[in-house]
Each structure stands twice: as C-alpha cells, then as structure tokens.
Amino acid sequence: MLLTYRQAALTSLARTNASQPEDRGDLAALFHALLPIDRRVERDWRVWFSFWGLAIADPGFAAEQRERMGGFVL
C-alpha cells in the first residue's frame, strides 16, 4: 500500500515539476497540473485521499506523507 501511495505522490510531483518554467512560479500551469481535470490526476487525488486517514494513524505513512509534501515547493 505504501508503494501505491508513494507512486501517486511521485507522479504528481513529476507532473507539477514538468509544468513549471526554469524560474518556477507559473501558478496557472501548476494549478492545471494539480487539478483533477483528467483521469490520471483524478486517480492520484483518489489515492492520496484514500491514504490520508491512514497517514494520520500510521507512523510509516505519516513519514512518507511528510517527506513527499516537504519536497513540494513552487
């Protein structure tokens, strides 16, 4: 289960990173990459929300979530 969660987070991170120019800060492109407007993004959101409750209760998932969200910088 942790690998599924990690893969969805890494896929989302790759998509958001690819949406940004080198100087970063393109909010419109970032929102377009993050919003669940296509099946792939919606799937990642569903996985993330499905494991969100588990991350509150499970230290391993909590650590994974902190690591993944800590790397998300615009």
CORHU-V98872 format. One record per residue. BURIAL is I if it has 16 or more other C-alpha atoms within 10 Angstrom, else O. D_FIRST is the distance of its C-alpha to the first C-alpha in Angstrom with 1 decimal. Layout:
BURIAL;D_FIRST / BURIAL;D_FIRST
This chain:
O;0.0 / O;3.8 / O;5.4 / O;5.2 / I;6.4 / I;8.7 / O;10.0 / I;11.0 / I;12.6 / O;14.3 / O;15.5 / I;17.0 / I;18.6 / O;20.1 / I;21.4 / I;23.0 / I;24.4 / O;26.0 / I;27.5 / I;29.5 / O;32.9 / O;33.6 / O;35.1 / O;32.1 / O;32.7 / O;32.7 / O;31.3 / O;31.9 / I;29.9 / I;27.1 / O;27.0 / O;27.2 / I;24.2 / I;22.2 / O;23.5 / O;21.7 / O;24.7 / O;23.2 / O;20.4 / O;18.3 / I;18.6 / O;18.1 / O;14.8 / I;13.6 / I;15.1 / O;13.5 / I;9.9 / I;11.3 / O;13.1 / O;10.6 / I;8.7 / O;12.2 / O;13.1 / O;10.3 / I;11.4 / O;14.9 / O;14.3 / O;11.9 / O;13.7 / O;10.9 / I;9.4 / I;13.1 / O;14.1 / I;11.7 / I;13.0 / O;16.5 / O;16.4 / O;15.4 / O;17.9 / O;20.4 / O;20.7 / O;21.5 / O;25.2 / O;27.8
